């Protein structure tokens, strides 16, 4: 694990005030809507000129990394001192990527291609220096076409590292000749292992089961025009009127479970820490529920857009009510007290995990035009929350009012 002294000592300590997007202390962001919470957020920094699409805490909780929409900039900050450690100007300009994560030892950031080979893969960036040190090339069939200067031409790119540090899974480049498969890597030596088949449903997100090595969940996005006789035919069959969740054993390359979760597309999903409970977030479902949607999945008032599931049985445990419109991100803190979601038109929304009670939101109801809030993350081991609002990062505690 890299310490503050390692990262801020020597030459790196002089970078913060001169680099683009250097941190500036900002005012505390007070409550802006009806809330049962004490909001206590402070601005960590302003970064670049475009919305922030990727946000990640270091494993020790001391540092935050972020990348902007377009992924041309990546930066690292020391949270307690609000000091920028480094900024990386990337050479490749793919479309937006929502993924950004540290390796378990905190030595590297996993990012999209940082200009080492320009082949549309992933890169390891040395956290101490902010320099790309290793390229994780995509498998054959996923390479960017010859003559292009970007690996992603359209859409979003997602990847995730397993909690045990054994596996890395990544969506393919949308410019590849085989865009319907996700790539699986050995996260020890970064070698390619296999691909798993995905129907072309749009952007995917991944959530690793924290209790079962190599088991990952990903959404199947509802659209009745999709061919239902694709990779899920056989052991599992999609319902044409419902969004579902697929569970893959990526060590074996096998689909092991599937069940429907919402009468609409799934925008985000995450496992509750140290459990097999899966949280899913759905966007607004603006059509009458078809007759095939069972009553326990239907949402007549279009408000139960966060749901908790037993991932073994597919049984719904509880729902969390709000009007999210378009959910961009979903998170739960390690203490299992708070569930948070970011929405296109509702800002930051927070619930009590155990009761499902809506506790508060960062923006008042009825406000329709908000600065983009696309990414958030809880600090490891605490309920300290970091979220991005446009090109600014805020960090603060969530305190429930008595």
N, C-alpha and C positions, 0 to 999 in steps of 0.2 A: 504494500500500500504506500502510495506517495504522500508525503507529508506537506504541510504548508511551507515549512522551511525549505524543502527540496524544490518546490515549484516557484516560490517567490524570492529565493536567494539568487545571488550572482546576477547574470545578465538579464534574466527574466524579470527581475524586479523593476527595471527601468522602462519596461514596455508599456505599462498600464496607462500612463497619462498621455502618451504620444500616439498610441494606436487608434485606429478608427473605432468609434463607438466606445471610447473610454467611459468608465462608469461615473455617473454623477448622482449624488445623493438627492433623493426627491422627497416630496411630502408623503405623509402617511395617507393611504387611500381609505377614507372612512366609509361607513355604510351608506349605500345609495338606494336601497330598497327595503321593503318590509322584511325584517330579519329577526331570528331568535339567536343570532350569533353576534359576538363582538369581533368586528373586522379589525385586523391590526396588520395591514400590509404596508410595506415600504418599497419604493422603487430601488431595484438593484442597479439597473443600468439602462441605457438606450443603445441599440445595436443596429448600425446600418440604417437603411432607408426603406426597407420592405418588411412585411410581417414575418414574425419568427415562426417557423414551421417545426423545428426540432428542439427539444429541451430535455436535459438529463442531469441527474445528480451523480456525483462520484460515489463509489461504494462507501467511503468514509463520511459522506455528507458535508464535506468542506467546500466542494467546488461545484459549479454549475456550468455546463456546456450548452451552447445553442447554435443553431444555424438558421439563416434567413430563407425566405421563400426564394426559390431558384437555387438555393444551396451554394451560392458563390462565396459566402463568408461563413466561417466557423470561429467561435470565440470561446474562451474559458475565463471564468471569474472565481475569485475567492470570495465567498459569500459574507463572512464576518466583517471583512475589511472593505467590501464593495470595490475590490480592485481587479482590474482586468489583467490577466496573466499573459495572454497572447491572443492574436487574431490571425487566422489563416485565410488568405485570399486564394480561393480555389480557381484552377484553370478551366475546369469543365463546368458548363452551365446547364445542368439538366432541369427538368421541371421539378415541382415541389416534392420534397421528401419529408415525411413526418417522423422518420425513425432517426434516432441518434442514441448510442448507448456506450457505456464504458465496459471494458473487460472486467472480470471479477476481481482481479488484482489491482485495478485502477490505473494500470500503466498505459493503456491505449484507449482511444475512442474509435468506434467503428462508424465510419461515414460512407457516403457514396463516393465513387471514384474521385480521387484528389489529384489527378493529373500525372500519376506515375506511368500508366500505360495507355490511358485514354481508351479503354476497351469496354466501358460500361459496367464495370464490376464494383466492388467495395474496396475500401482502403482502411488500414490501421494508421492512426495518427498518434505519434508519441506525445503523451500528455505533458511531459516535462518541457518539450521544445516547441510543440505545435507544428511539427513537420511530419508529413506522410512517410512511413518507413516500410510499408509492405502493401502489395496489391493482392486482393482476393479476386481472381479472375472468374467471370461467369463460365458455366460449362459450355461445351460446343452447342451451337444452336441459339445461344443467348447473346452472342457477340453483336456489338453494334455494326451495322453495315459499313463496308469500306467507304471511306471518303467522308464519313460523318465526324463531327467533333463533339458528339455527346452520346451517351449511352441511353438516356431517356429522352424520347422525343415527345411523348404525350403521357399524361396521367401522373400518378403518384407512385413512389417507390417505398417499400416497407421491408423491414427485417427485424429479427429478434434473436437474442442470445438466451439459451436455456439457463435456468437458475443454477444448475450444477456445472455450468461452463463447458458442457460436452458438445453442444450443437449450436450452429447458426443457421437460420432459415431466412431466405430472401425471396421476394417476388422477382420475377424476371423483368428484364428491360422490355418496355413496350415496343422498342424498335427491333427486337429480336425476331428471328424466323420461327420461334416456338414460344409464343407469349403465354401459353396456357399451362405452364409448369413452374413450380417453385423449386429453387435450388437449396439443397441441404449440404452443409459443410461440417467437417470435423473442426471444432473450435480449439483443439489443441495444436494442430499444425496447419489449419486453414485449408486443408485439402478438400476437394469436391468429393462428396459421397454418392449422391443420387438426386433425382428430381422426383417430385410428386405431382400428379395431375390435378389441375384446377380448371374448372369451367371459367370462361371469360366473363366474369361478373363485374368487372370494375375494380377499384382499389381494394386490396385485402389488408387486414391487420392480423397479427398473430399474438396468441397468449399461451405461454407454456404452463402446463399443469405443475404447480410447485411440489406435488407429492409423488409424481410418476415421471421418471426420467424419460425424456424424448417424446412425451405426449404433448401435442400442440393443438390448440383450437383455432379455427378460422371461420369466417362467416361465409354463408352462401346467400347472395343478395337476390331478393325476390324480383323477378320480372317474368310474366307469364309467357313471353315470346321465346324464352331460352329453351334450347333442346334439352329435354329432361332425360334423354337416353344417353347421357354423357358418362363421365367417369364414376358417377354415383350409382349407375344401374347395377343390379346384382344384389349385394347384401343390403344396400340402403337405397331408398327411392325418395327423391324430392317431392314435396307437395308444391304444385305450381302456384299456389296462392299465399305461400308463407315463406318468410326468410328463416333460414336454419343455421345451425352451427355444425361444422364437421370437426371430428377429432381424429388426428393422424398420429400413428406411431412412426415417427420419422426415422428411427433406428432401423425399422423393418420396411419402411416405405408403404405401410398399409393403412387404409381407412378403417378405424375400429368402432366409430360411433357417429350417429347423426340424429339430430332431432330439431323440430321447428321451434322457433322462439318468439317471433313477432309477425303480425300481418303487415309487414313493410320491411324495408331494407335495414340491415344492421350496420350502423356507422362506426361502432367501437365495441370492444370487449376486453375484459380483464379478469384474471382469477383473484379471488380473495386470498391474501397471504396465508401460506401453510394450510391450505384447505383445497377441497375439490368443488368449491362453490364458484360458479362462473357468473359474472355480471355482463349483461348485454345492453346496448343503447340503440334505440331505433329512432329514425326520423319520423316526422308527421306522416300519418297514413291517411290520405285524403279521399279514399274511395270507400264505398260501402263494403263491409266484410262479406266476401263470397260465402255461399252456403257451406263450402267445404271447411271453413275455419271453425274449429271447435270452440265452444263457449269459454273454456278456460284460457284460450289464447286471444280471443277477441278483445278489442279495446274500444267499446262504443263511444266513449267520450274523448278518445284520442289523447289520453293524458298519461297512461302508464308506460312511459317510454324507457324506463330503466327497469330491468328485471333481474332477479337472482335465481340461479338454477342449481340443482344437484346434477353435476356433470355425469354422474354414473347412471342416473335413472331418467334424466330429462324432466324431472318434476320441478315445477315452479315453486320457489320458497317464499318469495314476496315480491311486490312491485313497488316502485318509487314514482310518485305522480308529479308531473309538471308538464308544461308545454315547451318542448325543446326545439321544435321545428327541425333543425339540422344539427345533430350532435357531432362534434369534431373530436372530442377526446373524453375519456372516462378513466377514473382513478379511485383507489381506495387506500387509506393510510395503513401503515403496518400495525397500528393499534386496533384496527377494525372498528373505529368509531365513526368515520365520515366517508361518505361516497360523494364524489364531485364529478360534475360533467361540464363541458364547455359546449355552448350552443351558438349557432349563427346569430339568432335574434334574441337570445335570453341571457347571454353572457355566462358567468360562472354561477352554477347552481349547486347547492350542497344539501345532502340529506343525512339523517341519522341512520347508520347501517342497520342497527338491530331492530328499530321500530319502523323504518321506512318513512319517518316524518320529514317533511320538507322544512329545513332549518333557515334557509335564506338564499339570497342571490346577490351578485355584485351589481346588477343593474335592475332598476325598477320595472315592474310589469308595464307593458304597453310601449316601451321604447323600442323602436323597430330598426333604427340605424345605429349600429355600434362599431367602434373600432374592432377589427378582427381579433378574436381570442381563439387561438387554434391549438395550443399545446400547454400542458401542465404536468406536474410531477410532485409527489410527496417525497420529502427527505427520508432516506432509509432510516428506519427505526423510530421515527417520530411522526407527528401530524403537521409538521411545518410544510406549507404548500408554496410552490413556485408556479407562476403562470405567466404566459406571454400575452400582452395586449398590444396589438399592432407590432411595433418594433421595440417595445419596452418589456423588461422583465420585472415582476414584482415578487417579493418573498414575504411571507408572514404566517402568523399563527392563527388557528381557528379556535375560538373560545366560546363555548356554548353559554348563553345567559341562563341564570337560574330563575 
